[in-house]
């Protein structure tokens, strides 16, 4: 699914905002599980409607860079930020394969249900590692494939771990927060 196709936006927004999604695994639950510090700067990679960007911005003094290729999504985030009087959200329209941020500028990247859409992960993961500060974290949330009949692209936790280790990330924690959902917390150690 190309995120730039606006005709898909309405259906996507309704799912991204749905009570089902919140019930399965809320943004608050994720933020409680990760090593988030008040002074951190965060990149919400594939931010969508700001499901993680908005609550994260309320918890930190640093900036939340909400990156998406869909300008309509960023407009929604902007409107929410204004409504919530949040001044530390920075909408970034950017490609999913070229991060428009300086090296060693980010403490934490949240990539929720988006990495499976990237054809070749290694170059992107390398860029993510580059923009992270030493000791920074990448939080990866993905759905485990249910079987070979599944049409949507998926990546198993085992494959994701392998990709992360190949880039030189150190896996610090693994969670299974909801059915078929896995979360990897990986760290840039060098």
C-alpha positions in Angstrom: 0.0 0.0 0.0 1.5 3.3 -1.0 1.0 5.8 1.7 0.9 8.7 -0.8 -2.4 7.6 -2.3 -4.9 10.0 -0.7 -7.9 7.8 -1.7 -6.7 5.3 0.9 -6.3 7.9 3.5 -9.9 7.8 4.9 -9.9 4.1 5.5 -6.4 4.2 6.9 -7.3 7.1 9.3 -10.3 5.3 10.6 -8.2 2.2 11.4 -5.3 4.2 12.8 -7.8 6.0 15.1 -9.9 3.0 15.9 -10.9 1.8 19.4 -9.9 -1.7 18.4 -6.3 -0.6 17.8 -6.2 1.2 21.1 -7.7 -1.8 22.9 -5.2 -4.2 21.4 -2.2 -2.1 22.4 -2.4 1.5 23.3 0.2 4.1 22.7 0.4 4.7 26.5 1.2 1.0 27.0 4.1 1.2 24.5 5.5 4.4 26.1 5.4 2.8 29.5 7.4 -0.2 28.2 10.3 1.6 26.6 13.3 3.4 28.1 12.0 6.9 27.4 13.7 9.8 29.2 12.2 13.3 29.5 15.1 14.9 27.7 14.9 12.5 24.7 14.3 13.5 21.1 12.2 11.0 19.2 11.6 10.1 15.5 8.2 8.6 14.9 8.9 6.9 11.7 5.8 6.5 9.6 3.9 8.6 12.1 0.4 8.3 10.4 -2.1 10.3 12.4 0.2 10.8 15.3 -0.9 7.7 17.3 2.5 7.7 19.1 3.7 11.2 18.3 1.1 13.1 20.3 1.3 11.1 23.6 5.1 10.9 23.3 5.3 14.7 22.9 3.3 15.1 26.2 6.0 13.0 28.0 9.2 14.6 26.8 10.8 18.0 26.7 12.7 17.2 23.5 11.2 17.2 20.0 9.1 14.5 18.4 9.9 14.4 14.7 6.7 13.0 13.1 7.9 11.6 9.7 5.5 10.4 7.0 5.4 10.6 3.3 1.7 11.5 3.3 1.2 15.3 3.7 -2.4 14.7 4.7 -1.3 12.6 7.7 1.1 15.4 8.8 -1.7 17.9 8.6 -3.8 15.8 11.0 -0.8 15.6 13.4 -0.3 19.4 13.1 -4.0 20.0 13.9 -3.8 17.7 16.9 -0.6 19.4 18.2 -2.3 22.8 18.0 -5.4 21.5 19.8 -3.3 19.9 22.5 -1.0 23.0 22.7 2.0 20.9 22.0 5.0 22.9 20.6 7.5 20.1 20.5 6.1 18.2 17.5 8.0 18.7 14.2 6.2 17.3 11.2 8.6 16.0 8.6 7.5 15.0 5.1 10.1 12.5 3.9 10.7 9.3 2.1 10.5 6.0 3.9 14.0 5.2 2.6 15.9 8.5 3.0 15.8 10.1 6.5 16.1 13.9 6.3 17.7 14.2 9.7 21.3 14.8 10.8 23.5 11.9 12.1 23.5 11.3 15.8 20.6 13.7 16.4 17.9 11.3 17.8 17.6 9.4 21.1 14.8 7.1 20.1 13.1 5.9 16.9 9.6 4.4 17.0 8.7 2.4 13.9 5.2 0.9 14.4 3.7 -1.4 11.7 5.8 0.2 8.9 9.1 -1.6 8.4 7.4 -4.6 6.7 6.5 -2.1 3.9 10.1 -1.5 3.1 11.4 -3.8 0.3 15.1 -3.9 1.4 15.4 -3.1 5.1 19.2 -3.0 5.5 19.9 0.5 3.9 17.0 2.0 6.0 18.1 0.4 9.2 21.7 1.6 8.6 20.3 5.2 8.2 18.3 4.8 11.4 21.4 3.7 13.1 23.2 6.8 11.7 20.6 9.3 13.0 20.6 7.7 16.4 22.9 8.9 19.1 25.3 6.4 20.6 23.2 4.4 23.2 20.0 5.4 21.3 17.1 3.0 20.8 15.0 1.8 17.9 11.6 0.5 18.9 10.1 -1.9 16.3 6.5 -3.0 16.5 5.3 -5.5 13.9 2.7 -8.2 13.2 3.9 -11.8 13.1 2.8 -13.5 9.8 -0.1 -15.8 10.4 0.8 -18.2 7.6 1.8 -18.5 3.9 -1.8 -17.7 2.7 -1.5 -14.1 4.1 -1.4 -11.6 1.3 -0.1 -8.5 3.2 3.7 -8.2 3.4 4.9 -9.3 6.9 8.3 -10.0 8.5 8.7 -12.5 11.3 10.3 -11.5 14.5 13.2 -13.9 13.8 13.9 -12.2 10.4 13.6 -8.8 12.0 16.1 -9.8 14.7 18.5 -11.0 12.0 18.2 -7.8 10.1 18.8 -5.7 13.3 21.9 -7.8 14.3 23.3 -7.6 10.8 23.4 -3.8 11.0 25.0 -4.0 14.4 22.1 -3.2 16.7 22.0 -4.9 20.0 18.6 -6.4 21.0 17.8 -5.4 24.5 14.2 -6.5 25.0 11.4 -8.4 23.2 7.7 -8.1 24.0 4.5 -9.7 22.8 2.0 -7.0 23.8 -1.0 -8.4 21.9 -2.0 -11.3 19.7 0.3 -11.7 16.7 2.1 -8.5 17.7 5.8 -8.3 18.6 8.0 -5.5 19.8 11.8 -5.4 19.6 13.8 -2.8 21.6 17.2 -2.5 20.0 20.1 -0.2 20.9 22.9 1.5 19.0 25.9 0.5 21.1 28.8 1.8 19.0 
